[in-house]
Amino acid sequence: MKRFLAVLMVGATLFGLTACGSKKEETPPAEGQQQQTPAEPPAAEPIVVQIAYENFPGEPTDLACNEWARLIEEKSGGTMKAEIFHSGQLGSKTDLLDQMQMGEPVITLGDGSFWADYGAPELAITSAPYIYDTWDQAWKLLESDWYDEQVELLAQNGLRVLTANWAYGERNIMTTRPVRSIEDMKGLILRTPNTTSYMRAFEAMGAAPTAMALNDVYTATQQGTIDGMENPMATLYGQSYYEVAKYITLTSHVKMPTQWVCSESFFQSLTPEQQKVLTEAGDEAGLYQNEKQDEMLAQYVADMESNGVEIIELSEEERAKFADAASAIYSDPDVTGAWRDGLYDMVREIMQ
């Protein structure tokens, strides 16, 4: 009997070990309880891009960038997001380009005269003084095969143009003393972007251009370091320059389309669908910005006049003198040295 019990106990032990090594059967839920489903894996973090610029909150460019951010999230279904950095929070354009070269997901704006130094020198003509008679001419040029070639050159040098239909505005000069004729430009210390075509054009007009970051201009004008600046009306108003300079002369020396760029390496790290989200949303935001520019222009003028600013309109004859003086850049080797022969005539023909 004892032997039988011992055998029985050994068998029970072996059965228990076998059961422990086998797959555990799931216990059906008790009556009234629901079967639990396995937890889903966590959703992937959205791709975040940084849209950075020197414009202040409330300017058309700023409003449009916020719209761009909204469209990016909407079109991507939340898989992409944009963070907004206005007022030069991430630094100057040069600082931002340094970040791009390290592959950072930064987007910033500029014009052809700025991008010309990054592998596509002929782009400088797209924002050169008095190159366009109308905005339609600007858009026609930016839709040409020539422009596509320039964009490809930028891509080969690490910069990807995402959108190019943003009308930054017509640039005029704002000064601490009145400019009613080209003779009044003589010796005028004027802030300009750090681009050769701009600086040479204002030298030809008689001024003394000086390059300076946009967010330093207010203080420099207030302290008398410079006599004024040039920019579209939205920027002149948005940066509150009317507090330190009381004259705007409508030179309309540049109709300036702008482009937004990011690092080519970052762009290529995205899927085709994500690339499409960035570019399509950017184009839609550009149209939104252009509408805001038109809507807000009259209000800017009225507000500046109420703050004591005099708006000086030039006669056609006087404005022609500014254009004639600026045309010297198109034979200046410092400006055109890297251009193909006959570029000016070719571009004007494309726009006809």
Buried (B, 14 or more C-beta within 10 A) or exposed (E): EEEEEEEEEEEEEEEEEEEEEEEEEEEEEEEEEEEEEEEEEEEEEBBEBBBBBBBBEEBBBBBBBBBBBEBBBEBBEEBBBBEBBBBBEBBBBEBBBEBBEEEBBBBBBBBBBBBBBBBBBBBBBBBBBBBBEEEEBBBBBBEBEBBEEBBEBBBEEBBBBBBBBBBBBBBBBBBBEEBBBBEBBEEBBBBBBBBBBBBBBBBBBBBBBBEBBBBBBBEBBBEEBBBBBBBBBBBBBBBEBBEBBBBBBBBBBBBBBBBBBBBBBBBEEBEEEBBEBBBBBBBBBBBBBBBBBEEBBEEBBEEBEEEEBEEBEBEEEBBEBBBEBBBBBBEBEEBBEEBEEEBBEBBBEBBE
